[in-house]
């Protein structure tokens, strides 16, 4: 960004800020942040699934990320947490908001809604 500003000036940088912002999505998310998000989402998915299951099987119990029905136990593992669908949906939503040149408030609302919908779909 500094190179473009130095060589071409502010006018070109102002034109290219959207592609530069989208290029930032190629930077990998730190694994510690992903681990924390995965653990939090695992517990949330287990709690939601346990609450839905209790409507049909009142004996269902949720303990941490384990769901128990009678003598059967199921574990909500890392791939079931929703991070695998959350990140691509957010990047695609960001791409579409940048492509349509939406206002920041509308883009932020769409990103929050996309995150919520992808997590609900995962549960």
N, C-alpha and C positions, 0 to 999 in steps of 0.2 A: 504494500500500500504506500509505504514511504517512497519507494522507487518510482511508482506511477506519479505521485504528487511532485516529486523532484523533477522528473523528466518531462512530464506532459502538463502538469499544472492542475489547479483545483477544478477546472471545468471538466476535464476528462475524468478525474476522480469522482466527481459528483455524478457523472453518467454511469460509472462502473461500480458504484457502491452496492447495488443489488447483487451482481455476480460475485463480488468479494464476500458479501454476507453469506450467500449460499455456499461458497467454497469453504467457509468455516465449519460447515457440517461434516467435512471430510476428516476433521481432527477427531481421533478416537476418544471416546469418553473414558476417563481413568477407571481402572478396574475396581478401585476401592469405592468409588461412587456407584458403580454398577452393582457391586456386592451389597451395599447398603440399600439401594433401591430394590434389588431383588428380594432381600430379606423382608423388607417392609411390605412389598407387594405380595409375597408369599403368605404372610400372615393375613393380609386383607382378603386375598382370594379364598383362603381357608375359612375365614370367618363368614364371608358371604355365602360360600358353598354350604357351610354347616348350617347357616340360618335357613337357607332354602331347603336343605335336606330335612331339617326339623319340622317343616310343614307337612312332609309326607311320612317321615319316620320320627316320631317324638323321642325315640331312644337314642337318636344321633347326638354325639357329643364332639365338640371341637376343643382340642388342647394344642395350643401353638399352631403348628402347620400340619397336625394330624387330625383326621376325622374318623371317629369310631362309631360303627353301627353294630351293636351286639358284639360278636366275636371277630368281626372284620375291621381292619384298620387300613386307611388310605392316607398317604402322605402327599401333600402339595409340594412338589419339588421345584427347583429353580426354573426349568423351562416353562412351568405352568404359571409363573409369576406375572407374565404379561410384558416384560421388558422387550422380548423378541418382536412383538407387534407394536409396542408403544413408540420406539425410536423410528422405525420406517414411516409410521403414520405421521409423526411430527415433522419429519423431514419433507415428506410429500406435501403436507399442508403448508409448510413454510415456502416450498417451491411455488405452489399455486398462488399463495398470497403475494409473493414477490413478482410472479409473472403477471398477475392481474393489477399490480401496483395499488394494492389496497392501503387504506389508511391504517396507521399503527393500532388504533383502538379496535378496529374490526379484525385485523390480523391476529391480535392477541386473543380476542374472543373466540375466533376460529381455532386457534391453537389449543386453548383450554378445552373447548368442546371436543376437538379431535382426541385429546388425551383422555377425556372422560368416556367417550364412546368406545375407544379402543380397549380401555380397561373393563368396561361393562361387557363388551363382546367376549373378552377373554374369560370372564367369570362364567 
